[in-house]
Amino acid sequence: MNKEQRTYHCRIPTGANADSALSAYAAIYGKAERSLFARLRSGGNLTDLKREFLPKYGITARQFNSLAAEIKGKIASIKERRVGLIAEAEHRIARAEDVLRTISDPAKRHQKKRRLATLEVRLAALKADKDAGIIRLCFGSKKLFRAQFALKENGYDSRKEWRDDWRSSRNSQFFVVGSKDETAGCQSCISSVQDDGSLDLKLRLPNAMAGSGKYLDLRGLTFKHGHNAISAAIGRNLSDNKTEWQPISYRFRKDAQGWRVFVTVAVPEVPLASISHIGVIGIDINAGHLAVTETDRYGNPVKHFPVACVTYGKTKDQRSAVIGDAVKRVIAYAVSKQKPLVIEKLDFEKKKAELEKESRKHARMLSSLAYSGIQAILRARAFDAGVTVHDTNPAYTSVIGKHKFSARYGLSGHAAAALVIGRRFSGLRETLPVQLHGTLPLSARNRGRHVWSKWASVSRMAKAAHEAHGRSGTSRSSPSPVSVRAKARPVTYPFVAGGIPAGESSPALFG
């Protein structure tokens, strides 16, 4: 049975003994972690380092395994992320160069040139590190590290005050990895469920803390979210005749209010509630809302509606709450219709690179769109409800929706895009409407190409028309024609059973 990893957290009840013990553990862990990263980066062998680190830092073999797992994960993450950062920087530079060619104001050109130079320096540094195999990792955060160079501006009266914060940040967390080969899924932190339903943790302390005892008991923990899932995972580990345990991992982290514990467990998959052959529900994720369009098995729209999801100007917690409420409504609808969800497989980092050409307000709105957060919450809620979530190629969904389905079914542009997303997953081919064929200057050698090449031409001409309206002083909010060569006339398609236009004699888009 497939399982999904989930992480839940709760705050540890305050207590002087617990706080001092956890802080001492974190200090030992942080020092060993930084040393291990430096040694691995310089080519050290993990097996040899393990023999060295156990007596040097007074830790157990399993605690070293936690260190190694975390450092290897961070190194792998940096390498993977760097590829995306290079591609993003290259795309930003290309967009900045395009924008620069359109700016005539000297002051604005100067600022854009400075921005372009910054991007080029960043790209060169990323490529140099990649070619040299250098991994850079700042323990304690770059932001806090740079605060030492402007103490007053960052609220510090002295360098000592900053240094105390810096050390506290570097020694504010530690990780306890679980394993299926360890009794109860984690021998370094054993959890148990009490009669009142609360959880107790028995944390194995490093050998260097022998004066504080061998274990630290943390009692009466209650998780606001995921308590039942953690209790169930503990119960599965306590069942008889265990040959393989369910791993349970823990991360302890200190913030301004005290210590919290994060528990990662595997959640068993629930029975599926989606039936794929009766239709799908397409979702177009936008800066202010989710456009939801349900289709039947033939790809015709059945129902469509927007779900408010405004994250602009919200704090992190507020964004999570807004996204959670929006996703809850979508999942409830999918369960009631027993249909799977379909979303675009977007590279939002590439999308953010497009912000070089946008206005400040629009750029801020797009930056606040937590697309990855929406996706993560949507997938998690769907998993819990037994709803399947599928990805599909995002190419030209908005263009196709606008010029083929919006007027036909009376849909907004976003609802029409959601319809295209659902239809694409169903394997339906989106040919151009007859009214558009005459506007595309396709040569004979291009006629056999994929239909997306034709939609690409439509997209380019629509963009050119939009820019032409802007240059002529026409309001950018007015409808933009597909071609700049002729003025568009509205097209109306009667909505009939089966979703097929009643004839093809509707007024042409172009005269």
C-alpha positions as CSV (number, residue, x, y, z in Angstrom):
1,M,0.0,0.0,0.0
2,N,1.3,3.4,-0.9
3,K,1.9,5.8,1.9
4,E,2.5,9.6,2.1
5,Q,4.8,11.3,4.5
6,R,3.2,14.0,6.7
7,T,4.7,16.3,9.3
8,Y,2.8,17.7,12.3
9,H,4.0,19.9,15.1
10,C,3.1,21.0,18.6
11,R,4.7,23.2,21.3
12,I,6.5,21.5,24.1
13,P,5.2,22.5,27.6
14,T,7.6,25.0,29.1
15,G,10.0,23.8,31.8
16,A,13.4,24.9,32.9
17,N,14.9,21.4,32.8
18,A,13.5,20.5,29.4
19,D,14.6,23.9,28.0
20,S,18.1,23.6,29.2
21,A,18.5,19.9,28.1
22,L,17.1,20.6,24.6
23,S,19.3,23.7,24.3
24,A,22.4,21.7,25.3
25,Y,21.5,18.9,22.8
26,A,21.0,21.5,20.0
27,A,24.4,23.1,20.8
28,I,26.2,19.7,20.5
29,Y,24.2,18.8,17.4
30,G,24.8,22.2,15.7
31,K,28.6,22.1,16.3
32,A,28.9,18.5,15.0
33,E,26.6,19.4,12.0
34,R,28.7,22.3,10.8
35,S,31.9,20.3,11.2
36,L,30.5,17.3,9.3
37,F,29.4,19.6,6.5
38,A,32.8,21.1,6.2
39,R,34.5,17.7,6.3
40,L,32.2,16.2,3.7
41,R,32.6,19.2,1.4
42,S,36.3,18.7,1.5
43,G,36.0,15.1,0.5
44,G,35.9,13.2,3.8
45,N,34.7,9.6,4.0
46,L,31.4,9.2,5.9
47,T,32.5,5.9,7.5
48,D,35.8,7.3,8.8
49,L,34.1,10.4,10.0
50,K,31.6,8.4,12.0
51,R,34.3,6.7,13.9
52,E,35.9,10.1,14.6
53,F,32.8,12.0,15.5
54,L,31.3,9.6,18.1
55,P,33.9,10.1,20.7
56,K,34.8,13.7,19.7
57,Y,31.3,15.1,20.2
58,G,30.0,12.5,22.6
59,I,27.1,11.3,20.4
60,T,25.6,7.9,19.7
61,A,25.8,6.1,16.3
62,R,22.1,6.8,15.7
63,Q,22.6,10.4,16.5
64,F,25.4,10.6,13.9
65,N,23.1,8.9,11.4
66,S,20.6,11.8,11.9
67,L,23.4,14.3,11.3
68,A,24.5,12.5,8.1
69,A,21.0,12.2,6.8
70,E,20.3,15.9,7.3
71,I,23.6,17.1,5.8
72,K,23.3,14.8,2.8
73,G,19.7,16.0,2.3
74,K,20.8,19.7,2.4
75,I,23.7,19.1,-0.1
76,A,21.4,17.3,-2.5
77,S,18.8,20.0,-2.2
78,I,21.4,22.7,-2.9
79,K,22.6,20.9,-6.0
80,E,19.1,20.4,-7.3
81,R,18.0,23.9,-6.6
82,R,21.0,25.4,-8.2
83,V,20.0,24.1,-11.6
84,G,16.7,25.9,-11.3
85,L,18.3,29.1,-10.1
86,I,20.7,29.2,-13.1
87,A,17.7,28.7,-15.5
88,E,15.7,31.3,-13.6
89,A,18.6,33.8,-13.7
90,E,19.1,33.2,-17.4
91,H,15.4,33.8,-18.1
92,R,15.4,36.9,-16.0
93,I,18.4,38.3,-17.8
94,A,16.7,37.7,-21.2
95,R,13.5,39.4,-20.0
96,A,15.5,42.3,-18.5
97,E,17.3,42.8,-21.8
98,D,14.0,42.8,-23.7
99,V,12.5,45.4,-21.4
100,L,15.7,47.5,-21.5
101,R,15.3,47.9,-25.3
102,T,11.9,49.4,-24.8
103,I,12.9,52.0,-22.2
104,S,13.8,55.5,-23.4
105,D,13.8,57.4,-20.0
106,P,17.5,57.7,-18.9
107,A,16.7,57.3,-15.2
108,K,14.7,54.1,-15.8
109,R,17.3,52.8,-18.2
110,H,20.0,53.3,-15.5
111,Q,18.0,51.4,-12.9
112,K,17.3,48.6,-15.3
113,K,21.0,48.4,-16.3
114,R,21.9,48.1,-12.6
115,R,19.3,45.3,-12.2
116,L,20.7,43.5,-15.3
117,A,24.3,43.8,-14.0
118,T,23.2,42.3,-10.6
119,L,21.5,39.4,-12.4
120,E,24.6,38.7,-14.5
121,V,26.9,38.7,-11.5
122,R,24.5,36.3,-9.7
123,L,24.4,34.0,-12.7
124,A,28.2,34.0,-13.1
125,A,28.6,33.1,-9.4
126,L,26.1,30.2,-9.7
127,K,27.8,28.8,-12.8
128,A,31.2,29.1,-11.2
129,D,30.1,27.2,-8.1
130,K,28.5,24.5,-10.2
131,D,31.5,24.0,-12.4
132,A,33.8,23.9,-9.4
133,G,31.5,21.6,-7.5
134,I,31.3,24.1,-4.6
135,I,28.4,23.8,-2.1
136,R,27.6,26.9,-0.1
137,L,25.5,26.6,3.1
138,C,25.1,29.3,5.7
139,F,24.1,27.9,9.1
140,G,22.0,30.5,10.9
141,S,20.6,32.2,7.8
142,K,22.3,34.7,5.4
143,K,20.0,37.5,6.6
144,L,21.1,37.3,10.2
145,F,24.8,36.9,9.1
146,R,24.7,40.1,7.1
147,A,23.0,42.0,10.0
148,Q,26.5,42.3,11.7
149,F,27.5,44.8,9.0
150,A,24.7,47.2,9.9
151,L,24.1,46.6,13.6
152,K,22.1,49.8,14.3
153,E,19.8,49.4,11.3
154,N,19.0,45.9,12.4
155,G,18.2,46.8,16.0
156,Y,21.5,45.7,17.7
157,D,23.3,47.9,20.2
158,S,26.5,46.0,20.1
159,R,28.3,43.2,18.2
160,K,28.0,41.0,21.3
161,E,24.2,41.3,21.1
162,W,24.3,40.2,17.5
163,R,26.7,37.4,18.2
164,D,24.4,36.0,20.9
165,D,21.5,35.9,18.4
166,W,23.7,34.4,15.8
167,R,24.9,31.6,18.0
168,S,21.4,31.0,19.2
169,S,20.1,30.7,15.6
170,R,22.9,28.3,14.7
171,N,22.1,26.1,17.7
172,S,18.3,26.2,17.6
173,Q,17.3,22.8,16.2
174,F,18.2,19.2,15.9
175,F,16.9,16.2,14.0
176,V,16.2,12.6,15.1
177,V,15.8,10.3,12.1
178,G,13.6,7.3,12.2
179,S,14.2,3.9,10.6
180,K,12.2,0.9,9.7
181,D,15.1,-1.2,11.1
182,E,14.8,0.3,14.6
183,T,12.5,-0.9,17.3
184,A,9.3,1.2,17.4
185,G,10.6,3.1,14.3
186,C,13.1,5.3,16.2
187,Q,15.2,4.2,19.1
188,S,16.6,7.7,19.7
189,C,13.1,9.1,20.5
190,I,10.5,6.6,21.6
191,S,6.9,7.8,21.7
192,S,3.9,6.3,23.6
193,V,0.2,7.0,23.8
194,Q,-1.2,7.6,27.3
195,D,-4.7,6.7,28.6
196,D,-5.9,10.3,28.2
197,G,-4.8,10.3,24.5
198,S,-1.8,12.6,25.0
199,L,1.7,11.6,23.8
200,D,4.9,11.1,25.8
201,L,8.4,11.2,24.2
202,K,11.5,9.6,25.6
203,L,14.4,11.4,24.0
204,R,17.9,9.8,24.1
205,L,20.4,12.5,25.1
206,P,24.0,12.6,23.7
207,N,26.7,10.8,25.8
208,A,28.3,14.2,26.3
209,M,25.3,15.2,28.5
210,A,25.8,12.3,30.9
211,G,25.3,14.7,33.8
212,S,21.7,15.3,32.7
213,G,20.9,11.7,32.6
214,K,20.5,9.3,29.7
215,Y,16.9,10.2,28.6
216,L,14.7,13.3,28.7
217,D,11.0,12.6,29.3
218,L,8.6,15.0,27.5
219,R,5.0,14.3,28.7
220,G,1.5,15.4,27.8
221,L,2.1,16.5,24.2
222,T,-1.1,17.2,22.2
223,F,-1.0,18.0,18.5
224,K,-3.7,20.4,17.2
225,H,-3.4,18.8,13.8
226,G,-2.4,15.2,13.0
227,H,-2.7,13.9,16.6
228,N,-4.7,10.9,15.5
229,A,-2.4,10.1,12.6
230,I,0.6,10.1,15.0
231,S,-1.2,7.9,17.5
232,A,-2.2,5.5,14.8
233,A,1.5,5.3,13.6
234,I,2.6,4.6,17.1
235,G,-0.1,1.9,17.5
236,R,1.0,0.2,14.3
237,N,4.5,0.0,15.7
238,L,3.3,-1.5,18.9
239,S,1.4,-4.3,17.2
240,D,2.8,-7.9,17.7
241,N,5.0,-9.9,15.4
242,K,6.7,-6.8,13.9
243,T,9.3,-7.6,11.2
244,E,9.5,-4.1,9.8
245,W,8.7,-0.9,11.7
246,Q,7.1,2.2,10.5
247,P,9.8,5.0,10.7
248,I,8.9,8.0,12.8
249,S,11.3,11.0,12.6
250,Y,11.4,14.0,14.9
251,R,12.7,17.6,14.6
252,F,13.1,19.8,17.6
253,R,13.2,23.6,16.9
254,K,13.4,26.6,19.2
255,D,11.7,29.9,18.4
256,A,10.9,33.1,20.3
257,Q,8.2,31.3,22.3
258,G,10.1,28.1,23.2
259,W,10.6,24.7,21.8
260,R,8.4,22.8,19.3
261,V,8.6,19.3,18.1
262,F,7.8,18.2,14.5
263,V,6.8,14.6,14.0
264,T,7.0,13.0,10.5
265,V,4.9,9.8,10.0
266,A,3.6,7.8,7.0
267,V,-0.2,8.1,6.4
268,P,-1.8,5.1,4.8
269,E,-3.6,5.7,1.6
270,V,-7.4,5.9,1.8
271,P,-9.8,4.3,-0.7
272,L,-10.2,6.2,-3.9
273,A,-13.4,8.3,-4.3
274,S,-12.7,9.4,-7.8
275,I,-14.0,7.8,-11.0
276,S,-12.0,9.0,-14.0
277,H,-14.2,7.9,-16.9
278,I,-17.2,10.1,-15.9
279,G,-15.4,13.4,-16.4
280,V,-12.9,15.6,-14.5
281,I,-12.7,18.9,-12.7
282,G,-10.2,21.3,-14.1
283,I,-8.6,24.0,-11.9
284,D,-6.9,27.1,-13.1
285,I,-4.8,28.7,-10.3
286,N,-4.8,32.5,-10.4
287,A,-3.5,35.3,-8.2
288,G,-7.0,36.1,-6.7
289,H,-9.0,32.9,-7.1
290,L,-9.2,29.3,-8.3
291,A,-11.3,28.9,-11.4
292,V,-13.1,25.5,-11.2
293,T,-14.8,23.9,-14.3
294,E,-16.4,20.5,-14.2
295,T,-16.6,18.4,-17.4
296,D,-18.6,15.4,-18.5
297,R,-17.0,12.3,-20.0
298,Y,-17.1,14.0,-23.5
299,G,-15.2,17.1,-22.3
300,N,-18.2,19.4,-22.2
301,P,-18.6,21.9,-19.4
302,V,-21.1,20.9,-16.7
303,K,-20.6,23.6,-14.1
304,H,-18.1,26.3,-13.4
305,F,-17.5,28.6,-10.4
306,P,-14.7,30.7,-8.9
307,V,-13.3,30.1,-5.4
308,A,-11.8,33.2,-3.7
309,C,-8.1,32.7,-2.8
310,V,-6.6,36.2,-2.3
311,T,-3.1,35.8,-0.9
312,Y,-1.9,39.3,-1.8
313,G,-1.0,41.4,1.3
314,K,-1.5,38.5,3.7
315,T,0.9,37.2,6.3
316,K,2.2,33.6,6.0
317,D,-0.4,32.3,8.5
318,Q,-3.1,34.2,6.8
319,R,-2.1,32.8,3.4
320,S,-2.2,29.3,4.7
321,A,-5.7,29.9,6.1
322,V,-7.0,31.4,2.9
323,I,-5.6,28.6,0.8
324,G,-6.9,26.0,3.2
325,D,-10.4,27.3,3.0
326,A,-10.3,27.5,-0.8
327,V,-8.9,24.0,-1.2
328,K,-11.5,22.6,1.3
329,R,-14.3,23.8,-0.9
330,V,-12.8,22.4,-4.0
331,I,-12.2,19.0,-2.4
332,A,-15.7,18.8,-1.0
333,Y,-17.1,19.5,-4.5
334,A,-14.8,16.8,-6.1
335,V,-15.9,14.3,-3.5
336,S,-19.6,15.0,-4.1
337,K,-19.1,14.5,-7.9
338,Q,-16.6,11.6,-7.5
339,K,-14.4,13.1,-10.2
340,P,-10.6,13.6,-10.2
341,L,-8.9,17.0,-10.2
342,V,-6.7,18.3,-13.0
343,I,-4.2,21.1,-12.5
344,E,-1.4,22.6,-14.7
345,K,2.1,21.4,-14.2
346,L,3.6,24.9,-14.0
347,D,7.1,26.0,-13.5
348,F,6.3,29.0,-11.3
349,E,9.9,30.0,-10.9
350,K,9.9,30.7,-14.7
351,K,6.7,32.6,-14.3
352,K,8.2,34.8,-11.6
353,A,11.1,35.5,-14.0
354,E,8.5,37.2,-16.2
355,L,8.0,39.9,-13.5
356,E,10.9,41.9,-15.1
357,K,8.4,43.4,-17.5
358,E,5.4,43.8,-15.2
359,S,4.3,46.8,-13.2
360,R,5.2,46.9,-9.6
361,K,1.6,46.2,-8.4
362,H,1.1,43.3,-10.8
363,A,4.6,41.9,-9.9
364,R,3.7,42.0,-6.2
365,M,0.4,40.2,-6.8
366,L,2.1,37.4,-8.8
367,S,4.9,37.1,-6.2
368,S,2.3,36.7,-3.5
369,L,0.6,33.9,-5.4
370,A,1.8,30.9,-3.4
371,Y,1.3,28.4,-6.3
372,S,3.5,25.7,-4.7
373,G,1.7,26.1,-1.4
374,I,-1.7,25.8,-3.1
375,Q,-0.5,22.7,-4.9
376,A,0.9,21.1,-1.7
377,I,-2.3,21.7,0.3
378,L,-4.5,20.6,-2.6
379,R,-2.6,17.3,-3.0
380,A,-2.6,16.7,0.8
381,R,-6.3,17.3,1.2
382,A,-7.1,15.3,-1.9
383,F,-5.0,12.4,-0.6
384,D,-7.0,12.4,2.7
385,A,-10.3,12.5,0.8
386,G,-9.3,9.8,-1.7
387,V,-9.5,12.3,-4.6
388,T,-7.0,11.8,-7.4
389,V,-5.0,14.8,-8.6
390,H,-3.5,14.8,-12.1
391,D,-1.0,17.2,-13.8
392,T,-1.2,18.3,-17.4
393,N,0.9,20.4,-19.8
394,P,0.0,24.1,-19.4
395,A,0.8,25.1,-23.0
396,Y,-1.6,27.7,-24.4
397,T,-4.5,26.8,-22.0
398,S,-5.4,30.4,-21.5
399,V,-5.2,31.2,-25.3
400,I,-7.3,28.2,-26.3
401,G,-9.9,28.9,-23.6
402,K,-10.2,32.5,-24.5
403,H,-10.5,32.1,-28.3
404,K,-12.4,28.8,-28.5
405,F,-14.6,28.3,-25.4
406,S,-15.1,31.6,-23.6
407,A,-17.7,33.0,-26.0
408,R,-19.1,29.6,-26.9
409,Y,-20.1,28.7,-23.4
410,G,-20.2,32.1,-21.8
411,L,-17.2,31.4,-19.6
412,S,-14.7,33.8,-18.1
413,G,-11.2,33.5,-19.4
414,H,-10.0,31.6,-16.4
415,A,-13.0,29.3,-16.3
416,A,-12.4,28.5,-20.0
417,A,-8.7,27.8,-19.2
418,A,-9.8,25.4,-16.5
419,L,-12.0,23.7,-19.1
420,V,-9.1,23.3,-21.4
421,I,-7.0,21.9,-18.6
422,G,-9.6,19.2,-17.9
423,R,-10.1,18.4,-21.6
424,R,-6.4,18.1,-22.2
425,F,-6.1,15.4,-19.5
426,S,-9.0,13.6,-21.1
427,G,-7.0,13.4,-24.3
428,L,-9.1,15.8,-26.4
429,R,-7.4,17.7,-29.3
430,E,-8.0,21.4,-29.5
431,T,-8.2,22.3,-33.2
432,L,-8.6,26.0,-34.1
433,P,-12.1,27.3,-34.8
434,V,-12.9,27.9,-38.4
435,Q,-13.0,31.7,-37.9
436,L,-9.3,31.7,-36.9
437,H,-7.8,29.8,-39.8
438,G,-7.9,32.7,-42.2
439,T,-5.8,34.9,-39.8
440,L,-2.8,32.6,-39.6
441,P,-0.2,33.1,-42.3
442,L,1.0,29.5,-42.3
443,S,3.0,28.3,-45.2
444,A,2.5,24.9,-46.8
445,R,5.5,23.4,-45.0
446,N,4.0,24.3,-41.6
447,R,0.6,22.7,-42.2
448,G,1.6,19.3,-40.9
449,R,3.0,20.6,-37.6
450,H,1.4,20.1,-34.2
451,V,-1.8,22.2,-33.6
452,W,0.0,24.0,-30.7
453,S,2.2,25.7,-33.4
454,K,-1.0,27.3,-34.7
455,W,-2.1,28.3,-31.2
456,A,1.3,29.8,-30.7
457,S,0.7,32.0,-33.7
458,V,-2.6,33.1,-32.2
459,S,-0.9,33.9,-28.9
460,R,1.8,36.0,-30.7
461,M,-0.7,38.0,-32.6
462,A,-2.9,38.6,-29.6
463,K,0.2,39.8,-27.7
464,A,1.1,42.1,-30.6
465,A,-2.5,43.5,-30.7
466,H,-2.4,44.1,-26.9
467,E,0.9,46.0,-27.2
468,A,-0.5,48.0,-30.1
469,H,-3.5,49.1,-28.1
470,G,-1.1,50.2,-25.3
471,R,1.0,52.3,-27.7
472,S,-2.1,53.9,-29.3
473,G,-3.4,55.0,-25.9
474,T,-6.3,52.6,-25.8
475,S,-7.2,51.2,-22.4
476,R,-5.3,48.0,-21.7
477,S,-8.4,46.6,-20.0
478,S,-10.3,46.6,-23.3
479,P,-10.6,43.4,-25.3
480,S,-7.6,42.8,-27.5
481,P,-8.2,41.4,-31.0
482,V,-6.3,38.3,-32.2
483,S,-5.0,40.1,-35.2
484,V,-3.8,43.7,-35.6
485,R,-4.8,43.6,-39.3
486,A,-8.5,43.7,-38.7
487,K,-11.0,44.7,-36.0
488,A,-12.6,41.7,-34.2
489,R,-16.3,41.3,-34.0
490,P,-17.8,39.3,-31.1
491,V,-18.6,35.6,-31.7
492,T,-21.6,33.9,-30.2
493,Y,-22.0,30.1,-30.1
494,P,-25.3,28.7,-29.0
495,F,-24.9,26.3,-26.1
496,V,-26.5,23.1,-27.2
497,A,-26.5,19.5,-25.9
498,G,-23.2,17.8,-26.4
499,G,-21.3,21.1,-26.4
500,I,-21.1,21.3,-30.2
501,P,-21.6,24.7,-31.9
502,A,-24.9,24.8,-33.8
503,G,-23.5,25.0,-37.3
504,E,-20.4,27.0,-38.1
505,S,-22.2,30.0,-39.6
506,S,-21.6,32.3,-36.6
507,P,-20.2,35.7,-37.5
508,A,-16.5,35.5,-38.3
509,L,-13.9,36.9,-35.9
510,F,-12.4,39.1,-38.6
511,G,-13.9,41.0,-41.5
